């Protein structure tokens, strides 16, 4: 449990969804709902004023959608983690939001305990995309730009040392720090340090973006050096 409550901002244009999420989270001792807003346009001011740890972000809203709001948010210093809320499970908007820096996504009918677990995980820097979801995600992102993305991703990964590439590959498979440590015979602290260096070196926001980059480059499908 967190030493201080995890502060959460709920963003959804459906008042019933907002109310339902708030009711779920207000019953959790280590989570605190700081506000509810109805559109992505309201997010910057709310984040500036309230400094939430996590934003639960609807992907489809009337004025400013969740993808645009996530892009704007993740450019800010000390930006909160973003979890995308979706009805459509891995549609193109979700994929775009993940590329923009969201830490993961939840389908709106996710059981309450899984919503709480996801919030705790992203604050701890852990993935909320299981290996199965990661494989489906990668299958979803193939498009006309795939060759360009693959070449760009390969160039970015070329700057990594061998051990860094191994860690990146396992992040790309959706594995947790503990699972990576077990496979590579590292402590969890060492894995966390490697992930932090990867984020800095690759100029990325979170491990979901590492996973997308790794899979764009095809690293998870090849033997590591």
C-alpha positions as a printed NumPy array, in Angstrom:
array([[  0.   ,   0.   ,   0.   ],
       [  1.259,   3.46 ,  -0.853],
       [  2.573,   5.617,   2.028],
       [  0.336,   8.429,   0.797],
       [ -2.962,   7.889,  -1.026],
       [ -2.674,   7.67 ,  -4.801],
       [ -4.486,  10.696,  -6.205],
       [ -6.667,  10.042,  -9.253],
       [ -8.359,  12.355, -11.75 ],
       [-11.32 ,  10.812, -13.624],
       [-11.954,  12.087, -17.17 ],
       [-15.058,  10.824, -18.985],
       [-17.943,  12.481, -20.821],
       [-20.426,   9.968, -19.391],
       [-21.609,  11.097, -15.954],
       [-22.612,   7.543, -15.028],
       [-19.133,   6.215, -15.822],
       [-17.542,   8.988, -13.757],
       [-19.865,   8.307, -10.853],
       [-19.279,   4.56 , -11.028],
       [-15.496,   4.897, -11.053],
       [-15.563,   7.436,  -8.242],
       [-17.749,   5.141,  -6.123],
       [-15.36 ,   2.218,  -6.683],
       [-12.239,   4.217,  -5.869],
       [-13.621,   6.068,  -2.875],
       [-13.93 ,   2.741,  -1.102],
       [-10.183,   2.056,  -1.468],
       [ -8.031,   3.245,   1.469],
       [ -4.867,   4.008,  -0.542],
       [ -6.618,   5.797,  -3.445],
       [ -8.103,   9.301,  -3.41 ],
       [-10.269,  10.756,  -6.206],
       [ -9.275,  14.423,  -6.469],
       [-11.721,  15.454,  -9.207],
       [-13.951,  14.355, -12.072],
       [-14.065,  16.214, -15.402],
       [-16.149,  15.64 , -18.541],
       [-13.759,  16.445, -21.392],
       [-10.098,  16.394, -22.348],
       [-10.177,  20.18 , -22.63 ],
       [-10.533,  20.387, -18.846],
       [ -7.55 ,  18.148, -18.112],
       [ -4.61 ,  20.628, -18.197],
       [ -6.163,  22.998, -15.66 ],
       [ -7.215,  20.139, -13.376],
       [ -3.765,  18.562, -13.509],
       [ -2.044,  21.904, -12.892],
       [ -4.222,  22.603,  -9.873],
       [ -4.537,  19.137,  -8.325],
       [ -1.328,  17.296,  -9.364],
       [ -2.884,  13.807,  -9.578],
       [ -0.678,  10.729,  -9.69 ],
       [ -2.936,   8.981, -12.22 ],
       [ -5.455,  10.15 , -14.816],
       [ -8.182,   7.717, -15.88 ],
       [ -8.826,   9.06 , -19.389],
       [-11.793,   8.29 , -21.632],
       [-10.553,   7.848, -25.196],
       [-13.616,   9.234, -27.028],
       [-14.877,  12.663, -25.961],
       [-16.664,  15.429, -27.838],
       [-14.323,  18.424, -27.731],
       [-10.821,  17.138, -26.903],
       [-10.439,  13.366, -27.148],
       [ -8.31 ,  11.223, -24.889],
       [ -5.508,  10.783, -27.432],
       [ -5.024,  14.534, -27.849],
       [ -5.316,  15.131, -24.118],
       [ -2.742,  12.4  , -23.417],
       [ -0.27 ,  13.867, -25.915],
       [ -0.585,  17.294, -24.307],
       [ -0.339,  15.894, -20.813],
       [  2.709,  13.725, -21.369],
       [  4.686,  16.719, -22.656],
       [  4.453,  18.336, -19.22 ],
       [  7.221,  17.974, -16.619],
       [  6.296,  15.481, -13.893],
       [  3.242,  14.405, -15.883],
       [  0.876,  11.97 , -14.166],
       [  0.462,   8.439, -15.414],
       [ -2.419,   8.011, -17.863],
       [ -4.65 ,   4.951, -18.083],
       [ -6.968,   4.984, -21.083],
       [-10.612,   3.976, -20.598],
       [-12.201,   2.368, -23.619],
       [-15.348,   0.535, -24.637],
       [-13.788,  -0.983, -27.738],
       [-10.713,  -2.915, -26.487],
       [ -7.609,  -2.167, -28.581],
       [ -9.178,   0.043, -31.216],
       [ -7.015,   2.485, -33.18 ],
       [ -7.559,   5.262, -30.642],
       [ -6.195,   3.117, -27.827],
       [ -3.083,   2.232, -29.831],
       [ -2.496,   5.893, -30.662],
       [ -2.907,   6.867, -27.009],
       [ -0.365,   4.243, -25.952],
       [  2.095,   5.628, -28.488],
       [  1.421,   9.087, -27.057],
       [  2.549,   7.95 , -23.62 ],
       [ -0.395,   6.324, -21.842],
       [  0.743,   3.615, -19.42 ],
       [ -1.962,   1.177, -20.458],
       [ -5.675,   0.838, -20.926],
       [ -8.745,  -0.579, -19.244],
       [-11.986,  -1.651, -20.837],
       [-14.839,   0.1  , -19.021],
       [-16.388,  -3.156, -17.802],
       [-13.126,  -4.182, -16.084],
       [-13.866,  -5.584, -12.586],
       [-13.316,  -3.03 ,  -9.786],
       [-10.413,  -4.919,  -8.216],
       [ -8.56 ,  -4.913, -11.552],
       [ -9.044,  -1.154, -11.925],
       [ -7.524,  -0.613,  -8.494],
       [ -4.695,  -3.025,  -9.266],
       [ -3.921,  -1.176, -12.512],
       [ -3.721,   2.161, -10.706],
       [ -1.309,   0.733,  -8.146],
       [  0.827,  -0.891, -10.829],
       [  1.332,   2.208, -12.978],
       [  2.299,   4.264,  -9.928],
       [  4.868,   1.572,  -9.101],
       [  6.21 ,   1.716, -12.667],
       [  5.008,  -1.747, -13.581],
       [  3.197,  -2.722, -16.797],
       [ -0.543,  -3.237, -16.917],
       [ -0.382,  -4.888, -20.333],
       [ -0.137,  -8.65 , -19.973],
       [  2.004, -10.584, -22.495],
       [ -1.207, -11.752, -24.201],
       [ -2.513,  -8.205, -24.525],
       [  0.904,  -7.049, -25.754],
       [  0.847,  -9.637, -28.559],
       [ -2.645,  -8.521, -29.597],
       [ -1.555,  -4.91 , -29.424],
       [  1.377,  -5.492, -31.737],
       [ -0.842,  -7.348, -34.198],
       [ -3.151,  -4.333, -34.183],
       [ -0.525,  -1.728, -35.077],
       [  0.497,  -3.007, -38.499],
       [ -0.304,  -0.383, -41.111],
       [  1.104,   1.393, -44.17 ],
       [  3.722,   3.147, -42.029],
       [  5.135,  -0.066, -40.6  ],
       [  8.347,  -0.079, -42.724],
       [  9.183,   3.502, -41.782],
       [  8.468,   2.813, -38.111],
       [ 10.539,  -0.368, -38.182],
       [ 13.585,   1.401, -39.616],
       [ 13.293,   4.275, -37.124],
       [ 12.862,   1.88 , -34.19 ],
       [ 15.856,  -0.202, -35.278],
       [ 18.033,   2.916, -35.38 ],
       [ 16.949,   3.872, -31.867],
       [ 17.666,   0.423, -30.479],
       [ 21.076,   0.286, -32.155],
       [ 22.35 ,   2.719, -29.521],
       [ 21.702,   0.2  , -26.726],
       [ 24.271,  -2.066, -25.148],
       [ 23.635,  -5.817, -25.309],
       [ 22.286,  -6.042, -21.759],
       [ 20.021,  -3.064, -22.344],
       [ 18.632,  -4.74 , -25.454],
       [ 17.869,  -7.875, -23.433],
       [ 15.959,  -5.859, -20.864],
       [ 14.15 ,  -3.941, -23.615],
       [ 13.161,  -7.196, -25.325],
       [ 11.605,  -8.55 , -22.13 ],
       [  9.788,  -5.283, -21.488],
       [  8.46 ,  -5.708, -25.019],
       [  7.056,  -9.089, -24.017],
       [  5.06 ,  -7.427, -21.238],
       [  7.11 ,  -8.873, -18.39 ],
       [  7.313,  -7.282, -14.955],
       [ 10.539,  -6.171, -13.304],
       [ 10.48 ,  -9.288, -11.114],
       [ 10.044, -11.577, -14.134],
       [ 12.848,  -9.815, -16.013],
       [ 15.119, -10.087, -12.986],
       [ 14.444, -13.801, -12.684],
       [ 15.172, -14.434, -16.364],
       [ 18.347, -12.322, -16.474],
       [ 19.562, -13.143, -12.94 ],
       [ 19.286,  -9.531, -11.771],
       [ 17.807,  -7.924,  -8.694],
       [ 14.581,  -5.994,  -9.152],
       [ 16.482,  -2.813,  -8.26 ],
       [ 18.969,  -3.484, -11.07 ],
       [ 16.142,  -4.085, -13.534],
       [ 14.5  ,  -0.803, -12.477],
       [ 17.81 ,   0.994, -13.044],
       [ 18.094,  -0.538, -16.527],
       [ 14.52 ,   0.487, -17.381],
       [ 15.202,   4.044, -16.178],
       [ 18.307,   4.215, -18.372],
       [ 16.345,   2.859, -21.335],
       [ 13.701,   5.545, -20.911],
       [ 16.345,   8.277, -20.739],
       [ 18.436,   6.957, -23.617],
       [ 15.454,   6.332, -25.908],
       [ 13.701,   9.551, -24.813],
       [ 10.493,   7.726, -23.921],
       [  7.92 ,   8.261, -21.164],
       [  7.18 ,   4.74 , -19.967],
       [  7.692,   1.034, -20.51 ],
       [  4.656,   0.705, -22.784],
       [  6.472,   2.917, -25.286],
       [  9.565,   0.716, -24.891],
       [  7.387,  -2.302, -25.699],
       [  5.964,  -0.637, -28.805],
       [  9.443,   0.412, -29.969],
       [ 10.866,  -3.079, -29.425],
       [  8.052,  -4.671, -31.374],
       [  8.218,  -2.039, -34.13 ],
       [ 11.865,  -3.029, -34.577],
       [ 11.088,  -6.745, -34.451],
       [ 13.529,  -7.213, -31.579],
       [ 11.154,  -9.491, -29.675],
       [ 11.036, -11.778, -32.716],
       [ 14.792, -12.133, -33.084],
       [ 17.532, -13.539, -30.924],
       [ 19.215, -10.896, -28.844],
       [ 22.96 , -10.434, -29.383]])
